[in-house]
Amino acid sequence: MLRVVANLPEKTYSSILKHLFPRKVKHESVSFIFASIQREDKSLDFNFLEWYPVMPSEYEFRSLWYVELKDEIRPKIIKKAFDLDAAIIEIHSHPYDTPAMFSGSDLDGLREFVPHVRWRLKGKPYAALVFSSSDFDGLAWIDNLTDPQPLTELVVNRRHLKPNGLTLSKRSGEYEFGPL
């Protein structure tokens, strides 16, 4: 299996977590990371270039359990990635006290969006992370458009953070990514 790693600077990681989990407001939040790709025989690294925090005015709808971006945000993100010749890592929060796992609606959204982004970015890999207050999970679409594989680790400076892997282990057989 391919080792898939996202590499972030400490300051950026801290800023992203502050954005995802603001002190007073309890709702899902979204950020995007633009990353260069380094691929070797048995590994693929997403290396941080820039990040984009989605601002309150850029949401169509936002709650504790669901978030929807305004129509113009996703094309803006794709254009920025194209201009940087970068891959995208989508990050969102589940601001409640349960282990992080992509929900059915998260997976439906990814199933719809990932092939379009990968086509627009000429096949670049795509990753998605979900953070809860206690941990995180991550998926990556590398070669196959329909089946994600687990993110192996998130490296923040020298700290190696492991995703919990719940999405693929708990949803195996329950959710089919299927043909796109």
N, C-alpha and C positions, 0 to 999 in steps of 0.2 A: 504494500500500500504506500502511496505517496505521502510524504511528510509535508503538511501544509502549515505554514507559519505566517502570522502577521507581526511585523516589527514596528513598535511605536516608541517615540521618546517619552520619558517620564512626565515631562511638563504637559505634553499633548494628552497623554492618557488621563492625567488628573483633570485637565480642562474638559475633556469629553465626559468624564464621570460627573463633574459638576453640572454640565449641560443636561445630561440624561436624568439626573436626580436633583432638581432644584429644591432648596430647603422647604419652602412653603407650599409649593404647588404639587399636587399628586395627579399626574397624568403621564401617558406615554410621551416620550420625546425621541427625536430622530437626529442623527448626524451622518455624514458621509465622509469617508476617508478616500483620498486619491493616493494610489500607490504604484510604484514601479514594480515590475515583476522580475524576479531572478529565478530561473529554472535550471536545476541540475538533474542528474540522473534520477535520484530518488527523493527529491525535495522541490518545493516551490515556495518562495518567499514573497509576500506582499510587503514592500518596504515603503514606509510612510514618506509622502511628499507634502501633502497639505490636508486640511480637514475643513469641512463645511458644517457648521451647526445650523439646523433648520430653526428659523426664528418663529415666534408665536404667530405673526401675521402670515406665515407661509403654510399654515395648516387650514384645510377645509373643515376638518372636524378633529376633535381631540378629547379623549377621556382616559379614565384609568385603564380601560380594557381595549381601546381601539384608537388608531390614528389614521387620518387620511390627509395626504398632502394636496395642496392646490395643483391644478393641472399644469401650471407653468414650471413647477419646481423640478420634476424629473427630467424634462428636456434640458433645463439649465445645468443639472448635474452631469448629464451625458455630454453636453457640449464642453463643460469644464474638463472632464476626463479626456475627451478627444483632443482638446487643445494641449493638455499636459502629456499626451500619449500615455495615459495612466489607466490602471484598473480601478474598480470601485469596490470599497467595502462599505456596506450599509450597516448602520448600527442603530438599534432602538432599545428602549427600556420597557420592562414590565415592573412598574414601581409597587410591587406588593411582595409579601414575605413568603414566596414559594420558590422552589428551584427554577432557574431559567430554562425555558423550553419554547421553541417556536409554536405558536398556536396554529390551529387549522386555517384561520384567516390570514395569518402571516405567510404560511406556506402557499396558500392560494395566490396571494399577491406576488410572491417570489416566482411561482410557476408561470405567472403571466408576464412578469417584468424581466426576469433574467435573460430569456432568449432574445428579447428585443435589445437589451443593453449589449449583450455579447455580439449580436449582429452589428449594431452601430459602432462598436469598438473593435471590430475586426477580430473577434474571437478571444479577446482578452478574458482571463479568468474573472470571476465575480465572487465576492464573499459577503456573508451576512452574519452579524453577531447580535445576540439578544442578551441583555444584562438584567438581572433581578437584583434585589438588595443584597443577596447572599452569594451569587455566582454568575456564570455566563455559559452560553453555548454558542457554537459557531458552525457554519456550513460553508462549503466552497464548491463552485461549479468550475471545473478545470477543463476537461476535454469533452465530456458528455454533456449535452444541453439539458437532458432530462433528470439525471440523477446526481444529486449533490453528494459530496463526501465530507466527512468531519474535518473541521479545522483541528489541527493537532495541538497547536499552542499559540499563545499570544505572548510575545517577548517584549517586555517593557524594560528598556536598558538591559540589565543582566538578570532580571527576574523572569522566570519561565512560568506562566500562568496556564493551567490546563482547563479547557472547557469541560463541563460535566457530561457531555455526550448524550443527554437525555432525549433530544429530539429524534435522532435516528434509532436509538434503542427502544424507546417507548412507542414510537409511531410505526415501527417496522410492521408491515402487513396491514396497518390501519389506514395509512395514507399513501396512495400511489402517486408518484410524480408523473408517471405516464407520458404518453406522446404529447408533444407541444404543438 
